[in-house]
């Protein structure tokens, strides 16, 4: 179980460093013989990494593996348990990476329903961000709904610095489109972001 958890952490570090093929390979190698508790988490690591390497079929297959191995028991040491809510939220993330925002929206809303009144602020803000990205990564993007700052509202008072960073990334993507930048919802999002977050970084100018 701990071996699988370590592999998932290593895969995640590679993923957030932009090394998607490495992230996928780490997760894939760890799956055979992995503890049942670790299998769905490794499957998610594989799914999101494959999505960003362009392997749509592989990513969807990994999502099916995650769904087929959901953990219904108590949390164990290592990774957080991948239960039904985690499956829905993680599916929203992966499907957005695949450009299937319309399907990702469905999973994100399921996740939000399961998280209602749970007090799980980290998961709640993460799913709100996934939902915002889903509105942008669909055949017909919906910038107004993407700009709604539910993630920032959910994170308020809970010290989620990474939420501000990710919401700012969504804001910068919205303002890269001159028509979207003039929308009231986008301006409202800027007002909710700390001034330093609302300013574009050098790479985004």
N, C-alpha and C positions, 0 to 999 in steps of 0.2 A: 504493500500500500504506500509506504513512504517513498519507495523507488518511483512509483508512478507520480507521486506528488512532486518529487524533485524534477522529474522529466517535464511535468506541466509548467513548473516555474521556469525552467531553462527555456522551454518553448516560448513562454510568454515574454521573457527577456529578449529573445531573438526577435519575436514579432514586433515588440514596441521599439526595437532598434531598426526596424525596416528590413530585417533579414527573413523574409517570408518563406523562402525555400528551406532555409535552415530550421526555422520554427516548425514547418510541416514535417521535415525529416525526423526531428527529435520526437515529436508526438507520435509519429507513425511507428518508429522503432520500439517505443515503449508499450505499445498496445498489446502485442502478444504476451499472454501470461500475466497481464496486469490484474491487480486486485479489482473485484467488481465495483468497489467504491470509486476507484480512480478512472475506470473506463469512460464514463460519460464526460468527465472533465478533459481527458486527453482527446476525446472525439471532438469536443468544441475547439480545443487548441488547433487540431488538425483542420477542422472545417474553416475557421476564419483565415488561417494561413493559406490554405488552398484557394480560397475565394480571391485572395489578393495576388495569387500567382496566375490567375486566369483559368484554373481547373474547376469549372462549374460542376461537372459530374462528380468529381472527387469530393468537393465541398458538400454537395447534397447527400452523397452517400455517407459522409461523416456525420451529418445532421441526423440521418436515420439511425446510425449506430448510437448516437447520443440518446435519441428518443427510446430506442429499444433497451437501453441499459440504465434508465433513470433509477436513482437511489431513493428508496422509500423508508429506510431505517434512520437511526439517529446519526448525527454528525460524528465523524471519526477524526482522529488527528490527521493533519495534512491539508488537503484541498477542502474548500467548502463543498458541501453536498450538492450535487446537481439533481434537483428535484424537478417537478413539473414547471414551477415558476422559472427556475433557472433555464430550463429548456426553452421556454417561450422567449425569455429575454435574450438568450444567446442566439436563438434562431433569428430574431429581429436584427441582431448585429450582423450575422453572417449574410443573410439575405440582402441586407442593404449594401454590403460590400459587392454583392453579385449584381447590383443594379435592379433588384426586384423589390423596390420600395413598397409597391402596392401589397405584396404578400407580407413583407416585413412589418408593415403597419398592423396587420391582423395579429401577428404574434406579439408585438409590443403592447397592444391593447389588452390581450389576454394576460400578459405579465402584470400590467398595471392593475387589472381586476384582482389577480391573485395576491398582489402586494397591498391592496387597500387595507388601511387600519393595522398594518403589520408592524409599523415602526421601523422597518428596514430601510433606512434613509439612503444608504449607499446603493442598494439595488434599485430603489425607486428613482433616484436621480439618473442612474445609468440607463434605465429603461426610457425615461423621458428624453434623454439625449438620443437614444437609438430611434425613438419615434420621430424626433426632429430630423435626423438624417434620412429616415425612410421617406419623409415628404419630399426630400431633395433628390433621392435616388429612385425615382419612379418614371415611367414613360412620360407623364405630364407632371412635372414638379409643382409643388404647392408651397411657394416661399412664405406666404403669410402664416400658414400653420407651422412651418419649420421655425419661424421666428418667435413663436410663442415661448415665453421663458419659464415654462413649468418646472424645468430642471433646476433653475436658479431659485424659484420659490420653494421647491421641495428641499433644497440644500440649505436654505436660509437658517442660520443659527447652528448649523451642524459642522462647520469648518471643513467644507469640501472644496479645497483650492483647485483640485483637478476638474471639478465641475465648471468652474469659471473658465479655465483654460479651454475646455472642450466646447463650451457654449460660445466662447470668443472665436474659435475656429469655424463654427457654424455661421456666426455673424460675418466673419471675413469672407466666407464663401458667398454669402448672400450679397454683400456689398460689391463683390467683383462683377456683379451684373447691375448695370446702371439703372435698369428699370426696377429691379427688386430693391435697390438701395433707397429708392424714394418712397417705398411703402411705409405706412404708419407703423405697422407691426415691427418692421426692421428698426425703425428709429426708436421704438419703445424698448426693443431688446438692447440697443446701445445704451439707453438710459439706465438699464438695470445692471449693466456690466461696469466694474470699476474702470475708471478712465484709462488706466494702463492696459487693460485687456481690450478695450474697444479700439485702441490705436492699432493699425496694421503693423506687423513685424517687417523687418527689412526684406525678408523673402516673399512677403505678400504684397508689397507695394507695386 
